[in-house]
Amino acid sequence: MQLNPWLSSTLKAAGLAAALTAMTACQPATESAYQTPVAVPATQTEAPWWDDAVFYQIWPRSFYDTTGDGHGDFNGMTAKLPYLSELGIDAIWLTPMFEAPSYHGYDFTEFYQVESDYGTMADFERFLQQAEERGIRVILDLVINHISREHRWFQQSAQRIEPYSDYFIWRESLPETGKGWGHAWSDNDMPEAVWHFDETRGEYYYAAFGATQPDLNLEHPDVIEEMKRMAKFWLDKGVDGFRLDAVRFVIERGPQGQADLPETIDYWKDFNAFVKSVNPEAYLVGEAWVDIPIAAKYWGDGKGLDQGFDFEFGYIVLDMLQQGLATEAQFGTMSQQSGQASDGELHPLAQNVQRRLESGAPLAFFTPFLTNHDQDRVGFQLQESQARAKQAAALLFSSPGTKYIYYGEEIGMTQQQSGHDVYKRAPMLWDQSHQAGFTKAELSWVQQNELFTQAFDPWWPDFLARQLAAGDRTVAAQRAQPDSLWQLHRLLIAMQKQRPEMRLAGSYQVQSPQQGILTVTRELGEQRTVFVLNLAGEMADIAAVLAEHSGLAMSWGFDLDGSLLATDGLLILQSR
């Protein structure tokens, strides 16, 4: 096997002799095997706090309601901090919690006020304080690309009131169809998708995400300073950083320049420099829903964002576990990534890590995850199979890097159907009580049609009844089961913290030692963890795999009977 020269030199510099030996001593592939050793360079001695951390994404409106109005709130998140501590997470990502007219909050009307549906500023500050006391950091979802059409800046810009007249991107006429204007993440050439007419000003304004969310002019010096002032306000409150929404689109330079411009990278370099001047340990992670080589640009040679989401990883895992039916990107520009491998090729999971390593950004820049609030839930895509959800979780935590979990993913939450985003963002299932313990209100927020621009059939009661009837889809039920998906997440998070080979410095190898069996091995020095997954669609005899790893102890083996691994089964072996 020919070793990538760059990778070889990196491994030698990192001192990973064992990993290098494993790479250069590949055995011939079996009839279905694809030997896929990819070794990971060691991190610096003093890594930033977010390297190898485990983040938990909360949709505040759906987490826990303490006021009885059907909406989750800050006090509800505070009340559930013991739960998050028990799970073992390091940090929380809160989706938008600034004042906004929509249920989702991605269209701020205020940058300095919390969403009144969630409580008061004092409630939020109490949540921050108690999270800090538990060693849990908190980052906020920050939307800089656009704001609400109801924001006073837009209203004053429409009236040409200075200095707001050019706070947004205006033009006198609608661009000609077919000249390149359209959504930057699709082949849509219809300019009316992004240019919208304002009656007050008598001109068209640019709004990539819909008429209610006009894009800010982030080349205007006053707007640039306003964004910095706002970031400082929340950093001074004690937040630990920001998840930055739609980072690819902050600067538009014509129909062929709506995304990923050099000026966009420069914007984020400048923003990061300011944030670090306020708090050197503040963290910025960007949503660049795009292939790895382009996403890597946002590292900016170490001066840009601290991390970026690896969207490709989730597509590969879900494609692999559902045989090619993974859902497509909604707001991203992604190549089709298959989870299936051909004989003699690197496995797609190993290719994913290889692409990260060769992207120009460090491996630590990329954060693997399965899904988020814009994507169909893992449980839904895997047809509510808890066994396959366990395999997905194992593949996530076996991959190097900072991890993100979407709330409810740890219990396999599913959704009513595809379509409207509300189905992906429904209330957390805590227990078997009224409204699954989420609220004491008669109606949860998903049943309050006044929140939405379209009316919904009353889908929630029947959906909730089906989930509760299953008996094993709540936090309370899964905490009581030793072999539950929740228990597996707790183990995997503990492994991420306690096992050195599970961190960025550990080598990473993916193999298929026999038909339908996949193994992922992480190794560092004498420490080794091996994940064994049965993808064969039937019981599999893994006696040969067990014999090869006979010196390892079993840390998860509920699906193993003698040498037979159950259909969709998972086994985790570790050195003592």
C-alpha positions in Angstrom: 0.0 0.0 0.0 1.4 3.4 -1.0 1.3 5.8 1.9 0.3 9.4 1.3 3.6 11.3 1.7 2.0 14.2 3.6 0.2 11.9 5.9 3.3 9.8 6.4 5.4 12.9 7.5 2.6 14.0 9.7 2.5 10.7 11.4 6.2 10.5 11.9 6.2 14.0 13.4 3.4 13.0 15.7 5.4 9.9 16.8 2.6 7.5 16.0 4.8 4.7 15.1 2.2 2.0 15.8 -0.3 3.7 13.5 2.2 4.2 10.8 3.1 0.5 10.9 -0.5 -0.5 10.7 -0.9 1.7 7.6 2.1 0.3 5.7 1.4 -3.3 6.6 -2.1 -3.6 5.1 -3.1 -7.2 4.4 -4.7 -8.2 1.1 -8.5 -7.4 1.2 -10.9 -10.3 1.8 -13.7 -10.8 -0.7 -15.6 -7.9 0.9 -12.9 -6.1 2.8 -11.6 -2.7 2.2 -8.7 -2.0 4.4 -8.9 1.6 5.4 -6.3 2.7 7.8 -6.2 6.4 8.3 -4.0 7.7 11.1 -4.7 10.9 12.9 -1.9 13.4 13.9 -1.5 14.1 17.5 -2.9 17.4 18.9 -0.9 20.0 20.8 -0.3 19.5 24.5 -2.6 22.4 25.5 -5.6 22.1 23.2 -8.4 24.6 23.4 -11.4 23.5 25.5 -13.6 22.7 22.5 -11.2 20.1 21.1 -12.8 16.6 21.6 -15.7 18.2 23.6 -19.3 16.9 23.4 -21.9 19.5 22.6 -25.7 19.1 23.1 -27.9 21.1 20.8 -31.1 22.4 22.4 -34.1 23.8 20.7 -35.3 25.9 23.7 -39.0 26.0 22.7 -39.1 22.2 22.8 -36.9 21.2 25.8 -38.9 21.7 29.0 -41.7 24.1 29.9 -42.0 25.4 33.5 -44.7 28.1 33.1 -47.4 25.9 31.6 -47.8 27.9 28.4 -46.6 25.0 26.1 -43.3 26.6 25.3 -39.9 25.5 26.6 -38.1 28.2 28.6 -34.8 29.2 30.3 -35.9 27.9 33.7 -36.8 24.6 32.0 -33.2 24.3 30.7 -31.9 25.2 34.1 -34.1 22.5 35.7 -32.7 19.9 33.3 -29.0 20.7 33.8 -28.7 17.7 36.2 -29.9 15.5 33.4 -27.3 16.9 31.0 -24.6 16.5 33.7 -25.6 12.9 34.1 -25.4 12.4 30.3 -21.9 13.8 30.5 -22.0 16.6 27.9 -19.4 19.4 28.0 -21.3 22.3 26.3 -24.7 23.4 25.1 -25.6 25.0 21.8 -28.8 27.0 22.1 -30.6 27.7 18.9 -31.8 31.3 18.6 -33.0 32.8 21.9 -33.1 36.5 20.9 -36.4 38.3 20.4 -38.0 37.4 17.1 -41.4 37.3 15.4 -41.2 33.7 14.2 -41.4 30.5 16.2 -37.8 29.5 15.1 -36.1 32.8 15.9 -33.7 33.0 12.9 -35.1 36.4 12.2 -34.1 38.7 15.1 -35.9 41.9 15.8 -33.6 42.6 18.8 -30.0 41.7 19.3 -29.9 42.7 23.0 -33.1 41.1 24.3 -33.9 37.5 25.0 -37.0 35.8 23.5 -39.9 36.7 25.8 -41.5 33.3 25.2 -38.4 31.8 27.0 -38.4 34.1 30.0 -36.5 37.1 31.2 -32.8 38.2 31.0 -32.5 37.3 34.7 -33.8 33.8 33.9 -31.2 33.4 31.2 -28.4 34.7 33.4 -29.4 32.2 36.1 -29.2 29.5 33.5 -25.7 30.6 32.5 -24.5 30.7 36.1 -25.8 27.3 37.0 -24.4 25.8 33.8 -21.0 27.2 34.6 -21.2 25.8 38.2 -21.7 22.4 36.6 -18.8 22.9 34.2 -21.1 23.1 31.2 -20.3 25.8 28.7 -23.0 27.6 26.6 -22.8 28.9 23.1 -25.5 30.9 21.3 -26.8 30.6 17.8 -25.8 33.9 16.2 -27.4 35.0 12.9 -25.3 37.7 11.3 -26.2 37.1 7.7 -29.7 38.4 8.0 -32.3 39.8 10.4 -36.1 40.3 10.5 -37.9 42.6 8.1 -39.6 43.9 11.2 -36.3 45.1 12.7 -36.1 48.8 13.0 -32.9 48.9 10.9 -34.8 47.6 7.9 -37.7 49.9 8.4 -35.4 52.9 8.6 -33.4 51.6 5.6 -36.6 51.3 3.6 -37.3 55.0 4.4 -33.7 56.0 3.5 -33.1 57.2 7.0 -29.4 57.6 7.7 -27.2 55.9 8.7 -29.4 52.9 7.9 -30.1 53.5 4.2 -27.3 51.1 3.1 -27.5 48.7 6.0 -29.1 46.3 3.5 -28.5 45.4 -0.2 -30.8 47.3 -2.5 -31.2 47.6 -6.3 -33.7 49.4 -8.4 -34.8 46.6 -10.7 -35.2 42.8 -10.6 -32.3 41.0 -12.3 -33.0 39.2 -15.5 -34.0 35.6 -15.2 -31.3 33.0 -16.1 -28.3 35.3 -15.4 -27.2 33.4 -12.3 -29.2 35.0 -9.6 -31.1 32.6 -7.4 -30.4 30.6 -4.2 -26.7 30.3 -3.7 -27.0 26.7 -2.6 -29.0 25.4 -5.7 -29.2 25.7 -9.4 -32.2 28.0 -9.2 -31.7 30.9 -11.6 -34.8 32.7 -10.7 -33.9 36.1 -9.2 -37.3 36.5 -7.5 -36.1 33.7 -5.1 -33.6 36.1 -3.5 -34.7 39.7 -4.6 -37.9 41.0 -3.0 -39.7 44.3 -3.7 -40.3 46.8 -0.9 -43.2 49.1 -1.4 -41.9 51.8 1.0 -38.5 52.3 -0.8 -39.7 51.2 -4.2 -36.7 49.0 -4.7 -35.7 45.4 -4.4 -33.7 44.0 -1.4 -31.6 40.9 -1.3 -32.8 38.2 1.1 -31.3 34.8 0.5 -33.5 33.0 3.1 -36.9 34.5 2.2 -38.6 37.9 2.1 -39.0 38.2 5.8 -35.2 37.8 6.4 -33.3 40.5 4.5 -29.5 40.1 4.3 -27.4 42.7 6.1 -24.8 44.6 4.2 -21.8 43.3 5.9 -19.4 45.5 4.0 -20.9 48.6 5.6 -18.5 49.7 8.4 -21.4 50.6 10.7 -23.0 47.2 10.3 -19.6 45.5 11.0 -19.2 47.5 14.2 -22.8 46.8 15.3 -22.2 43.0 15.0 -19.0 43.3 17.1 -20.8 45.4 19.7 -23.6 42.8 19.9 -21.1 39.9 20.2 -19.3 41.6 23.1 -22.6 42.2 24.9 -23.3 38.5 25.1 -19.7 37.5 25.8 -19.7 39.9 28.7 -22.9 38.1 29.9 -20.8 35.0 30.2 -21.6 33.0 27.0 -18.6 30.9 25.8 -19.0 31.5 22.1 -21.3 31.3 19.1 -22.5 28.9 16.5 -22.5 31.1 13.4 -25.4 30.6 11.0 -25.0 30.6 7.2 -21.4 31.7 7.2 -21.0 31.2 3.5 -23.3 33.9 2.5 -22.4 37.0 4.5 -21.1 38.9 1.5 -22.7 38.9 -2.0 -20.8 40.3 -5.1 -23.1 39.5 -8.0 -24.8 36.5 -9.5 -21.7 34.4 -9.6 -20.5 35.6 -6.2 -23.1 34.8 -3.6 -21.1 32.3 -1.5 -17.6 31.5 -0.2 -16.0 34.7 -1.4 -12.5 35.6 -0.2 -14.1 38.7 1.3 -16.4 36.4 3.3 -13.4 34.6 4.7 -11.8 37.9 5.5 -14.9 39.0 7.3 -14.8 36.0 9.6 -11.1 36.5 10.3 -11.8 40.0 11.4 -14.8 38.9 13.5 -12.8 36.2 15.2 -9.9 38.6 16.0 -12.4 40.9 17.7 -14.1 38.0 19.6 -10.7 36.7 20.9 -9.8 40.3 22.0 -12.9 40.2 24.2 -12.3 36.6 25.5 -9.3 34.6 24.2 -11.1 31.4 25.0 -14.3 32.3 23.2 -15.3 29.7 20.5 -16.7 30.2 17.0 -18.1 27.3 15.0 -19.6 27.9 11.6 -22.4 26.4 9.6 -20.8 25.9 6.2 -23.2 23.4 4.6 -20.8 22.4 1.8 -18.1 19.9 0.9 -15.0 19.6 3.1 -12.5 21.4 0.8 -14.7 24.5 0.8 -15.7 24.3 4.4 -12.0 24.1 5.3 -11.5 27.6 3.9 -13.3 29.0 6.9 -10.3 28.0 9.1 -8.6 30.9 7.3 -5.0 29.7 7.9 -5.7 29.7 11.7 -7.2 33.2 11.7 -10.7 32.3 10.8 -13.3 30.2 12.6 -12.2 27.7 15.3 -14.3 24.9 13.9 -16.8 24.0 11.2 -19.5 21.3 11.0 -18.6 18.2 8.9 -22.0 17.8 7.1 -20.5 15.0 4.9 -20.0 12.7 7.9 -23.7 12.4 8.7 -24.7 11.8 5.1 -22.2 8.9 4.9 -23.4 7.3 8.1 -27.1 7.6 7.3 -26.6 6.5 3.7 -24.7 3.4 4.9 -27.3 2.5 7.6 -30.4 2.9 5.3 -28.9 1.6 2.0 -28.7 4.8 0.0 -31.8 6.7 1.1 -30.2 9.5 3.1 -31.9 12.9 2.7 -30.4 15.7 0.6 -29.1 19.1 1.8 -31.6 21.9 2.2 -29.5 25.0 2.6 -26.2 23.4 1.5 -24.1 22.7 -1.6 -23.1 19.1 -1.1 -21.8 16.4 -3.5 -23.6 13.1 -3.2 -21.7 11.2 -0.6 -22.4 7.4 -0.5 -22.0 5.3 2.6 -21.3 2.2 0.4 -17.8 1.1 -0.6 -16.4 -0.8 -3.6 -13.9 -3.6 -3.2 -10.4 -2.3 -2.9 -11.4 1.3 -2.1 -11.1 3.1 1.2 -14.3 2.9 3.1 -16.3 6.1 2.9 -15.8 6.8 6.6 -12.1 6.6 6.1 -12.3 8.7 3.0 -14.1 11.3 5.1 -11.3 11.5 7.6 -8.7 11.5 4.8 -10.5 14.5 3.2 -10.4 16.3 6.6 -6.7 15.6 6.9 -5.9 16.8 3.4 -8.3 19.8 3.4 -5.7 22.4 4.4 -7.4 22.9 7.8 -6.3 20.8 10.8 -8.3 17.7 11.8 -9.5 19.5 14.9 -11.3 22.0 12.8 -14.0 19.6 11.8 -16.9 18.6 14.0 -18.7 15.4 13.0 -22.4 15.1 13.7 -25.4 13.1 12.5 -28.3 15.6 12.0 -29.4 19.0 13.3 -32.6 21.1 13.4 -32.7 21.5 9.6 -32.6 17.8 8.8 -34.9 14.8 9.3 -34.1 13.2 12.6 -31.8 10.1 12.8 -34.7 8.0 14.3 -37.0 8.9 11.4 -34.4 8.2 8.7 -33.6 4.9 10.3 -37.3 3.9 10.5 -37.3 4.1 14.3 -34.8 1.2 14.6 -33.1 1.6 18.0 -30.5 -0.9 16.9 -29.4 1.1 13.9 -29.6 4.3 15.9 -27.0 2.7 18.3 -24.8 1.9 15.3 -25.1 5.5 14.1 -24.1 6.8 17.6 -21.1 4.4 17.7 -19.9 5.6 14.3 -20.3 9.2 15.4 -18.2 8.7 18.5 -15.6 6.6 16.8 -14.8 9.4 14.4 -12.2 11.9 15.6 -13.2 15.4 16.6 -15.6 17.4 18.6 -19.1 15.9 18.7 -22.5 17.4 18.4 -25.8 15.7 19.5 -29.2 17.0 18.6 -31.6 17.0 21.6 -33.6 13.7 21.7 -31.0 11.9 19.5 -29.8 10.2 22.6 -33.2 8.4 22.9 -33.8 7.9 19.2 -36.6 10.5 18.9 -38.3 10.4 15.5 -40.8 12.7 13.8 -44.3 12.5 12.2 -43.1 13.0 8.6 -40.8 15.0 6.4 -41.8 18.4 5.2 -42.2 21.3 7.5 -39.4 21.9 10.0 -41.7 21.8 12.9 -41.7 18.0 12.7 -38.0 17.9 13.3 -38.2 20.3 16.3 -41.0 18.8 18.4 -41.0 18.6 22.2 -38.7 16.3 24.1 -40.1 13.0 25.4 -39.2 12.9 29.1 -41.7 10.4 30.5 -45.1 8.7 30.1 -47.1 11.5 31.7 -49.2 14.2 30.0 -47.4 15.7 27.0 -44.5 13.3 27.7 -43.6 15.4 30.7 -42.6 18.4 28.5 -45.4 20.7 29.7 -48.5 20.8 31.9 -50.3 22.9 29.3 -53.2 21.3 27.4 -51.5 22.2 24.1 -47.8 22.2 23.5 -46.4 24.9 21.1 -46.6 22.6 18.1 -50.4 22.5 18.5 -50.6 26.3 18.5 -51.3 27.1 14.8 -51.1 30.8 15.3 -47.3 30.4 15.5 -47.1 29.2 11.9 -47.8 30.7 8.5 -49.6 27.6 7.4 -52.2 25.6 9.3 -51.5 22.1 10.4 -53.8 19.1 10.8 -53.8 18.0 14.5 -50.9 15.6 14.0 -49.2 15.9 17.4 -51.7 14.0 19.7 -51.7 10.8 17.6 -48.0 11.0 17.0 -47.3 11.4 20.7 -49.7 8.6 21.6 -47.8 6.3 19.3 -44.4 7.2 20.8 -45.6 6.7 24.3 -47.3 3.4 23.4 -44.0 2.0 22.3 -42.9 2.1 25.9 -39.2 2.7 25.3 -38.9 6.1 23.7 -38.7 8.4 26.7 -35.8 9.5 28.8 -37.3 7.8 31.9 -37.7 4.5 30.2 -34.3 4.4 28.6 -32.5 5.5 31.8 -34.0 2.3 33.4 -32.8 0.0 30.7 -29.1 -1.1 30.8 -28.9 -1.7 27.0 -30.8 1.4 25.8 -29.6 4.0 23.3 -29.5 6.5 26.2 -27.1 4.3 28.1 -25.0 3.8 25.1 -24.7 7.6 24.6 -23.6 8.0 28.3 -20.9 5.3 27.7 -19.7 6.8 24.5 -19.5 10.3 26.0 -17.5 8.9 29.0 -15.2 7.1 26.6 -14.6 10.3 24.7 -13.5 11.9 28.0 -11.5 9.0 29.5 -10.0 7.1 26.7 -6.9 8.8 25.0 -7.3 6.8 21.8 -10.8 8.2 21.3 -9.5 11.7 21.1 -7.9 13.5 18.2 -4.5 11.8 18.8 -5.8 8.3 18.3 -5.3 6.5 15.0 -8.5 5.6 13.0 -9.0 2.5 10.9 -12.1 1.1 9.2 -12.2 -2.5 8.0 -14.6 -5.2 6.8 -12.9 -8.4 8.1 -15.8 -10.5 6.7 -19.0 -10.1 4.7 -21.4 -7.6 6.4 -19.1 -6.8 9.4 -17.6 -3.4 9.9 -14.9 -2.6 12.4 -13.6 0.8 13.4 -10.4 0.8 15.5 -9.0 3.7 17.5 -5.6 3.3 18.9 -2.9 5.3 20.8 0.1 3.6 22.2 -1.1 0.5 24.1 -4.7 1.8 24.3 -7.2 0.4 21.8 -11.0 0.6 21.2 -12.7 -1.5 18.6 -16.3 -1.0 17.4 -17.8 -4.0 15.7 -21.0 -3.5 13.7 -23.2 -6.1 12.0 -24.5 -4.7 8.8 -25.3 -8.1 7.2 -29.0 -8.1 7.7 -28.9 -11.4 9.6 -27.1 -12.9 12.6 -23.4 -13.1 12.0 -20.7 -15.4 13.5 -17.8 -13.1 14.4 -15.6 -15.8 16.1 -12.6 -14.7 13.9 -13.1 -11.1 14.9 -13.2 -12.0 18.6 -10.1 -14.2 18.3 -8.2 -11.3 16.6 -9.1 -9.1 19.6 -9.0 -11.7 22.3 -6.9 -9.5 24.6 -9.6 -6.8 24.8 -12.4 -6.4 27.3 -16.1 -6.0 26.3 -17.5 -2.6 27.3 -20.8 -3.0 25.3 -21.9 -6.5 24.2 -25.7 -6.8 24.7 -26.1 -8.0 21.2 -23.5 -10.8 21.4 -24.6 -14.4 22.1 -21.5 -16.6 22.2 -19.8 -15.6 18.9 -23.1 -14.6 17.2 -23.7 -10.9 16.8 -27.3 -9.9 16.4 -28.7 -8.4 13.3 -27.9 -4.6 13.4 -25.8 -5.5 16.4 -23.0 -3.5 18.1 -20.0 -4.7 20.1 -17.4 -2.4 21.7 -14.1 -3.9 22.8 -11.4 -2.1 24.7 -8.0 -2.6 26.2 -7.9 -2.6 30.0 
